């Protein structure tokens, strides 16, 4: 633990997970803290500042970090939890979860924290780590190879080719949806464009079915604050997910990832990484995915008349690995304005 601190409490955030790996089997102990009442946009700048001088630490994409000290390896990723921040940690060294450099860091920043009890979040973070580790980016942290990698890679290329440059990979026309959203909101951000006098609130949600491994649902609430109507001429995104994306990704995942990753290599090789006993038939599972995802996979609006002092709502799916913003082109009293969030 002392090697990691180096005078900086934050570095020891990377020392909280115990892994034992060998040819016969694997034991994993994932651990997550939740920092209370601290939004991730407030936490990350502090972390970046403290880690910037650490040569052993490499910043990965999407609020993740990786460090190597001799034969010890540490992975940490920060996640939005609406008004809170989750801290997910993996390491290959033992630790005391109650008193360590991580808890010291929290105390030094006057953060209130607790052990995460959100099982859905826990499962998502675990999958993200395993998927990233399998990419080869975390040399030293062991996880089983993905027996379905060639199939997933091929499908991913096909989906990217189909979705890039399109407003939405969907044939379902846009229609305003005002029904309540029964999903966990994990992040919310508000933006304001002074020229158009428009407020855009972006809410991010965790889906309930298997597609959540790859995509999140997003809600855009666009409010016209002015006394004049606005024509929303076009809403565009470089890359959004459609029904075909989520059903393909979910199907090739083949389920039961948690079980496979905690079994020995010989068994994983013998099964080719396929499911080790489905609990839900594929057709039933995919039906649930389609039912949930369809609501968020409509085409984006065009030439929508947004009346004075009123709001519109846009629902969409974004890939978690590379979420792209929505780009708006609006016309107000003959003037065209463009903005993206």
C-alpha positions as CSV (number, residue, x, y, z in Angstrom):
1,X,0.0,0.0,0.0
2,X,2.8,2.4,0.8
3,X,4.3,2.1,-2.7
4,X,1.0,3.4,-4.2
5,X,0.5,6.3,-1.9
6,X,3.7,8.2,-2.7
7,X,2.3,11.1,-0.9
8,X,-1.0,11.0,-2.8
9,X,-4.0,9.3,-1.3
10,X,-5.6,8.9,-4.7
11,X,-3.0,6.6,-6.1
12,X,-4.0,3.9,-3.6
13,X,-7.5,3.9,-5.1
14,X,-6.0,1.3,-7.4
15,X,-5.3,-1.2,-4.7
16,X,-8.6,-2.7,-3.7
17,X,-9.2,-5.9,-5.5
18,X,-7.9,-9.4,-4.9
19,X,-7.4,-11.8,-7.8
20,X,-5.9,-15.3,-7.9
21,X,-5.5,-16.8,-11.3
22,X,-4.1,-20.1,-12.5
23,X,-4.7,-22.6,-15.2
24,X,-7.2,-24.5,-13.1
25,X,-9.5,-21.6,-12.0
26,X,-10.0,-18.0,-11.0
27,X,-11.2,-16.3,-7.9
28,X,-12.4,-12.7,-8.3
29,X,-13.5,-10.2,-5.6
30,X,-14.9,-7.0,-7.2
31,X,-15.4,-4.0,-4.9
32,X,-17.2,-0.8,-5.4
33,X,-17.5,2.3,-3.2
34,X,-20.2,5.0,-3.7
35,X,-19.1,8.6,-2.9
36,X,-22.3,10.3,-1.7
37,X,-23.4,13.8,-2.9
38,X,-20.5,14.2,-5.2
39,X,-21.2,14.3,-9.0
40,X,-18.6,12.6,-11.2
41,X,-17.9,16.0,-12.9
42,X,-16.6,17.3,-9.6
43,X,-14.6,14.2,-8.7
44,X,-12.7,13.5,-11.9
45,X,-10.8,16.8,-12.1
46,X,-9.4,16.2,-8.6
47,X,-8.4,12.6,-9.5
48,X,-6.7,13.8,-12.8
49,X,-4.8,16.5,-11.0
50,X,-3.5,14.1,-8.3
51,X,-2.5,11.4,-10.8
52,X,-1.0,13.6,-13.5
53,X,2.5,13.3,-12.0
54,X,2.4,9.5,-11.6
55,X,4.4,7.9,-14.4
56,X,3.1,4.5,-13.4
57,X,-0.5,5.5,-14.0
58,X,-2.1,5.6,-17.4
59,X,-5.4,7.2,-18.0
60,X,-7.8,5.1,-20.1
61,X,-10.9,6.2,-21.9
62,X,-14.1,7.1,-20.0
63,X,-12.9,7.9,-16.5
64,X,-10.7,4.8,-16.1
65,X,-7.1,4.4,-15.0
66,X,-4.5,1.7,-15.0
67,X,-1.3,1.4,-13.0
68,X,1.6,-1.0,-12.8
69,X,4.0,-1.2,-9.9
70,X,6.5,-4.1,-10.2
71,X,4.3,-7.2,-10.4
72,X,1.1,-5.4,-9.1
73,X,-1.6,-4.2,-11.4
74,X,-4.5,-1.9,-10.6
75,X,-7.6,-0.8,-12.5
76,X,-10.1,1.8,-11.4
77,X,-13.1,3.4,-13.1
78,X,-15.4,6.1,-11.9
79,X,-19.1,6.0,-12.9
80,X,-21.9,8.5,-12.6
81,X,-24.6,7.6,-10.1
82,X,-26.7,10.7,-10.6
83,X,-25.8,13.0,-7.7
84,X,-23.2,10.4,-6.5
85,X,-20.1,8.8,-7.9
86,X,-19.3,5.1,-8.0
87,X,-15.7,4.0,-7.7
88,X,-15.0,0.5,-9.1
89,X,-11.7,-1.1,-8.3
90,X,-9.8,-4.2,-9.5
91,X,-6.3,-5.3,-8.3
92,X,-4.2,-8.4,-7.9
93,X,-3.1,-7.6,-4.3
94,X,-4.9,-8.1,-1.0
95,X,-6.3,-5.2,1.0
96,X,-8.3,-4.2,4.0
97,X,-11.6,-2.8,2.6
98,X,-12.4,-0.8,5.7
99,X,-9.2,1.0,6.3
100,X,-6.8,1.7,3.4
101,X,-5.5,4.4,1.1
102,X,-8.8,4.7,-0.6
103,X,-10.8,5.4,2.5
104,X,-8.0,7.8,3.5
105,X,-8.4,9.6,0.2
106,X,-12.2,9.9,0.8
107,X,-11.6,11.3,4.2
108,X,-9.0,13.8,3.0
109,X,-11.6,15.2,0.6
110,X,-14.3,15.1,3.2
111,X,-16.3,12.7,1.1
112,X,-19.1,10.6,2.6
113,X,-18.9,7.1,1.2
114,X,-20.4,3.6,1.5
115,X,-20.1,0.2,0.1
116,X,-22.2,-0.2,-3.1
117,X,-25.3,-2.2,-2.6
118,X,-26.7,-1.7,-6.2
119,X,-26.5,-5.1,-7.8
120,X,-27.5,-3.8,-11.3
121,X,-24.7,-1.3,-11.2
122,X,-22.3,-3.9,-9.8
123,X,-23.0,-6.3,-12.7
124,X,-22.6,-3.6,-15.3
125,X,-19.2,-2.5,-13.9
126,X,-18.0,-6.0,-13.8
127,X,-18.9,-6.7,-17.4
128,X,-17.2,-3.4,-18.5
129,X,-14.0,-4.5,-16.8
130,X,-14.0,-8.0,-18.2
131,X,-14.8,-6.7,-21.7
132,X,-12.0,-4.1,-21.5
133,X,-9.5,-6.6,-20.0
134,X,-10.2,-9.0,-22.9
135,X,-9.2,-6.2,-25.3
136,X,-5.6,-6.6,-24.2
137,X,-5.4,-3.1,-22.8
138,X,-4.8,-4.3,-19.2
139,X,-1.7,-6.5,-19.5
140,X,-1.2,-8.2,-16.2
141,X,-4.8,-8.4,-15.0
142,X,-6.0,-11.9,-16.0
143,X,-9.4,-12.8,-17.3
144,X,-10.6,-15.6,-19.5
145,X,-10.4,-15.2,-23.3
146,X,-13.6,-14.5,-25.1
147,X,-14.5,-17.6,-27.2
148,X,-17.0,-15.5,-29.2
149,X,-14.6,-12.7,-30.0
150,X,-14.4,-13.3,-33.8
151,X,-18.2,-13.3,-34.1
152,X,-18.5,-10.2,-32.0
153,X,-15.8,-8.4,-33.9
154,X,-17.5,-9.2,-37.2
155,X,-20.9,-8.1,-36.0
156,X,-19.4,-4.9,-34.5
157,X,-17.8,-4.0,-37.8
158,X,-21.1,-4.6,-39.7
159,X,-23.1,-2.6,-37.2
160,X,-20.6,0.3,-37.3
161,X,-20.8,0.4,-41.1
162,X,-24.6,0.4,-41.0
163,X,-25.0,3.1,-38.3
164,X,-22.2,5.6,-39.1
165,X,-23.4,8.6,-41.1
166,X,-27.0,7.8,-40.5
167,X,-29.4,9.8,-38.4
168,X,-30.6,6.6,-36.7
169,X,-30.4,2.9,-37.7
170,X,-34.2,2.6,-37.4
171,X,-37.2,2.6,-39.6
172,X,-39.6,3.6,-36.8
173,X,-40.7,7.2,-37.3
174,X,-40.2,9.7,-34.5
175,X,-43.2,10.3,-32.2
176,X,-43.2,12.2,-29.0
177,X,-43.3,9.9,-26.0
178,X,-44.6,11.4,-22.7
179,X,-44.9,8.2,-20.7
180,X,-42.9,7.9,-17.5
181,X,-39.5,6.2,-17.7
182,X,-39.2,3.2,-15.3
183,X,-35.4,3.0,-15.4
184,X,-32.6,4.1,-13.1
185,X,-31.3,7.5,-14.0
186,X,-27.5,7.4,-13.6
187,X,-26.6,10.9,-14.8
188,X,-28.3,14.2,-15.7
189,X,-26.8,17.4,-17.2
190,X,-28.4,20.6,-18.3
191,X,-27.2,22.9,-21.1
192,X,-28.4,26.3,-22.3
193,X,-28.0,27.9,-25.7
194,X,-28.5,31.6,-25.3
195,X,-28.8,32.4,-29.0
196,X,-31.8,30.1,-29.5
197,X,-33.0,30.6,-25.9
198,X,-33.2,26.8,-25.6
199,X,-32.5,24.6,-22.6
200,X,-31.5,21.0,-23.2
201,X,-31.6,18.5,-20.3
202,X,-29.8,15.2,-21.0
203,X,-30.7,12.2,-18.8
204,X,-28.9,8.9,-19.0
205,X,-30.6,5.6,-17.9
206,X,-29.5,2.1,-17.2
207,X,-31.5,-0.5,-19.1
208,X,-32.9,-3.6,-17.4
209,X,-32.1,-6.3,-19.9
210,X,-28.9,-7.6,-21.5
211,X,-28.5,-4.8,-24.0
212,X,-27.4,-2.7,-21.0
213,X,-23.9,-4.3,-21.4
214,X,-23.5,-2.3,-24.6
215,X,-25.9,0.6,-24.7
216,X,-27.6,3.1,-22.3
217,X,-30.9,4.9,-22.9
218,X,-30.9,8.7,-23.2
219,X,-33.6,11.2,-22.7
220,X,-33.3,14.7,-24.2
221,X,-35.8,17.3,-22.9
222,X,-35.6,20.4,-25.2
223,X,-37.3,23.5,-23.8
224,X,-38.1,26.6,-25.8
225,X,-37.8,29.4,-23.3
226,X,-38.8,32.1,-25.6
227,X,-42.2,33.6,-26.6
228,X,-41.7,32.6,-30.3
229,X,-42.1,29.2,-31.9
230,X,-38.9,27.4,-33.0
231,X,-38.6,25.0,-35.9
232,X,-36.4,22.1,-35.0
233,X,-35.2,21.4,-38.5
234,X,-32.9,18.5,-37.9
235,X,-31.5,16.4,-35.1
236,X,-28.5,14.3,-36.0
237,X,-25.9,12.0,-34.4
238,X,-22.8,10.5,-35.9
239,X,-23.5,7.2,-34.2
240,X,-26.6,5.9,-32.3
241,X,-27.7,2.4,-31.6
242,X,-30.8,0.8,-33.2
243,X,-32.7,-2.4,-32.7
244,X,-30.4,-4.4,-34.9
245,X,-27.4,-3.2,-33.0
246,X,-28.6,-4.2,-29.6
247,X,-30.2,-7.5,-30.6
248,X,-27.0,-8.6,-32.5
249,X,-24.7,-7.6,-29.6
250,X,-27.0,-9.3,-27.0
251,X,-27.3,-12.5,-29.0
252,X,-23.6,-13.0,-29.6
253,X,-23.0,-12.4,-25.9
254,X,-24.5,-15.8,-25.3
255,X,-25.3,-15.0,-21.6
256,X,-23.8,-16.5,-18.4
257,X,-20.7,-14.3,-18.5
258,X,-20.4,-14.2,-14.7
259,X,-20.4,-17.9,-14.4
260,X,-17.8,-18.5,-17.2
261,X,-15.4,-15.9,-15.8
262,X,-15.2,-17.6,-12.4
263,X,-14.5,-21.1,-13.8
264,X,-11.2,-22.6,-14.8
265,X,-9.6,-22.1,-18.2
266,X,-9.9,-25.7,-19.3
267,X,-13.7,-25.6,-18.9
268,X,-13.9,-22.3,-20.7
269,X,-11.9,-23.7,-23.6
270,X,-14.0,-26.8,-23.7
271,X,-17.2,-24.8,-24.0
272,X,-15.7,-22.3,-26.4
273,X,-16.9,-19.5,-24.2
274,X,-20.5,-20.3,-24.9
275,X,-23.2,-20.2,-22.3
276,X,-22.8,-22.8,-19.5
277,X,-26.5,-23.4,-19.0
278,X,-29.0,-20.9,-20.3
279,X,-31.7,-19.9,-17.8
280,X,-33.8,-18.1,-20.3
281,X,-34.3,-19.3,-23.9
282,X,-32.7,-17.0,-26.5
283,X,-36.0,-16.1,-28.2
284,X,-37.5,-15.1,-24.9
285,X,-34.4,-13.1,-23.9
286,X,-34.3,-11.3,-27.3
287,X,-38.0,-10.6,-27.1
288,X,-37.4,-8.7,-23.8
289,X,-34.5,-6.8,-25.3
290,X,-36.6,-5.8,-28.3
291,X,-39.5,-4.7,-26.2
292,X,-37.4,-2.5,-24.0
293,X,-35.1,-1.1,-26.6
294,X,-37.7,-0.3,-29.2
295,X,-39.0,2.7,-27.2
296,X,-35.6,4.3,-27.5
297,X,-34.8,3.4,-31.1
298,X,-37.1,5.7,-33.1
299,X,-35.8,8.0,-35.8
300,X,-34.7,11.5,-34.7
301,X,-37.2,14.3,-35.3
302,X,-37.1,16.6,-38.3
303,X,-39.1,19.9,-38.9
304,X,-40.7,19.7,-35.5
305,X,-42.5,22.8,-34.5
306,X,-41.6,23.6,-30.9
307,X,-44.1,26.1,-29.6
308,X,-43.2,29.0,-27.4
309,X,-42.6,28.1,-23.7
310,X,-43.0,24.4,-24.4
311,X,-40.9,21.3,-24.4
312,X,-40.3,18.2,-26.5
313,X,-38.7,14.9,-25.6
314,X,-36.3,12.8,-27.6
315,X,-35.4,9.2,-26.6
316,X,-32.4,7.4,-28.1
317,X,-29.8,4.7,-27.4
318,X,-26.1,5.4,-27.3
319,X,-23.2,2.9,-27.3
320,X,-21.5,3.0,-23.9
321,X,-18.0,2.7,-25.3
322,X,-18.3,5.9,-27.4
323,X,-21.4,7.9,-26.8
324,X,-21.9,10.6,-29.4
325,X,-23.8,13.8,-28.8
326,X,-27.0,14.9,-30.6
327,X,-26.5,17.8,-33.0
328,X,-29.4,20.2,-33.3
329,X,-30.3,22.6,-36.2
330,X,-33.1,25.0,-35.2
331,X,-34.7,28.0,-36.9
332,X,-36.0,30.9,-34.9
333,X,-37.6,33.8,-36.6
334,X,-35.5,33.2,-39.8
335,X,-32.2,32.7,-38.0
336,X,-30.6,29.3,-38.0
337,X,-28.7,28.1,-34.9
338,X,-26.7,24.9,-34.4
339,X,-25.6,23.3,-31.2
340,X,-24.8,19.8,-29.9
341,X,-24.9,18.1,-26.5
